[in-house]
Amino acid sequence: MPAGHAEHGGMDSMQPGASSATETSSRAALAFWRALALALAAAIAVLAFAAYTQPELLLNYSGLRFCG
């Protein structure tokens, strides 16, 4: 009788289509981090656009000199 993987530590005890609680929580955590990254990128884009529309916040490179 050939030995299957299930006889070696019970690794095949879960069905391929079944999801466990840890898999569900890891998917929720991944979705949370993706949403957080998207919100952060959107906030950075809004702040960059707001700074671009205000000329007083732009650097004046012509006025910078190397003093050394």
Summary of the structure (lengths in Angstrom):
residues: 68
radius of gyration: 27.2
end to end distance: 83.4
largest distance: 84.2
contacts: 91
relative contact order: 0.06
helix: 60%
strand: 0%
